[in-house]
Amino acid sequence: MHLCRICYRLRKAALLLTNTGKKVSAISKETGFSNTDYFCKTFKRMYSLTPTEYRNVKK
């Protein structure tokens, strides 16, 4: 169950990265991650890209 919630939050973050110009730290907090470094590491594990790389690829 915990993993599913993280995946949901990361999918929401991916949408925010592609559809907004918000900073990665703001998206991290908005999607429930209190630590931006943890968010970035977790995001990279799921998408094989950092949040910034993901945003640049999806533009």
C-alpha positions as a LaTeX table, in Angstrom:
\begin{tabular}{lrrr}
\hline
Residue & $x$ (\AA) & $y$ (\AA) & $z$ (\AA) \\
\hline
Met1 & 0.00 & 0.00 & 0.00 \\
His2 & 2.76 & 2.47 & 0.92 \\
Leu3 & 4.50 & 1.91 & $-2.42$ \\
Cys4 & 1.28 & 2.56 & $-4.35$ \\
Arg5 & 0.87 & 5.92 & $-2.63$ \\
Ile6 & 4.43 & 6.91 & $-3.52$ \\
Cys7 & 3.86 & 5.90 & $-7.15$ \\
Tyr8 & 0.66 & 7.98 & $-7.24$ \\
Arg9 & 2.49 & 10.99 & $-5.82$ \\
Leu10 & 5.36 & 10.57 & $-8.29$ \\
Arg11 & 2.93 & 10.36 & $-11.22$ \\
Lys12 & 1.31 & 13.59 & $-10.01$ \\
Ala13 & 4.78 & 15.16 & $-9.74$ \\
Ala14 & 5.57 & 14.09 & $-13.31$ \\
Leu15 & 2.42 & 15.85 & $-14.53$ \\
Leu16 & 3.33 & 18.99 & $-12.62$ \\
Leu17 & 6.84 & 18.91 & $-14.05$ \\
Thr18 & 5.55 & 18.78 & $-17.61$ \\
Asn19 & 2.58 & 21.14 & $-17.23$ \\
Thr20 & 3.89 & 23.87 & $-14.92$ \\
Gly21 & 6.99 & 25.93 & $-14.43$ \\
Lys22 & 7.05 & 25.31 & $-10.68$ \\
Lys23 & 10.38 & 24.64 & $-9.02$ \\
Val24 & 11.25 & 21.03 & $-8.23$ \\
Ser25 & 11.29 & 21.85 & $-4.50$ \\
Ala26 & 7.76 & 23.28 & $-4.71$ \\
Ile27 & 6.50 & 20.20 & $-6.58$ \\
Ser28 & 8.22 & 17.99 & $-4.03$ \\
Lys29 & 6.36 & 19.65 & $-1.18$ \\
Glu30 & 3.07 & 19.84 & $-3.10$ \\
Thr31 & 3.14 & 16.08 & $-3.69$ \\
Gly32 & 3.82 & 15.27 & $-0.05$ \\
Phe33 & 7.60 & 14.89 & 0.10 \\
Ser34 & 9.09 & 16.89 & 2.95 \\
Asn35 & 12.64 & 16.24 & 1.76 \\
Thr36 & 13.51 & 17.35 & $-1.79$ \\
Asp37 & 16.60 & 15.11 & $-1.98$ \\
Tyr38 & 14.50 & 12.06 & $-1.10$ \\
Phe39 & 11.92 & 13.12 & $-3.69$ \\
Cys40 & 14.61 & 13.42 & $-6.38$ \\
Lys41 & 16.14 & 10.03 & $-5.54$ \\
Thr42 & 12.73 & 8.34 & $-5.48$ \\
Phe43 & 11.68 & 10.03 & $-8.72$ \\
Lys44 & 14.88 & 8.88 & $-10.42$ \\
Arg45 & 14.32 & 5.30 & $-9.25$ \\
Met46 & 10.88 & 5.29 & $-10.88$ \\
Tyr47 & 11.61 & 7.25 & $-14.08$ \\
Ser48 & 15.38 & 6.72 & $-14.53$ \\
Leu49 & 15.69 & 10.51 & $-14.86$ \\
Thr50 & 15.99 & 13.29 & $-12.33$ \\
Pro51 & 12.94 & 15.58 & $-12.13$ \\
Thr52 & 14.81 & 18.28 & $-14.08$ \\
Glu53 & 15.92 & 15.82 & $-16.77$ \\
Tyr54 & 12.34 & 14.50 & $-17.00$ \\
Arg55 & 11.00 & 18.03 & $-17.46$ \\
Asn56 & 13.54 & 18.77 & $-20.20$ \\
Val57 & 12.82 & 15.52 & $-22.08$ \\
Lys58 & 9.05 & 16.03 & $-21.92$ \\
Lys59 & 9.06 & 19.65 & $-23.16$ \\
\hline
\end{tabular}
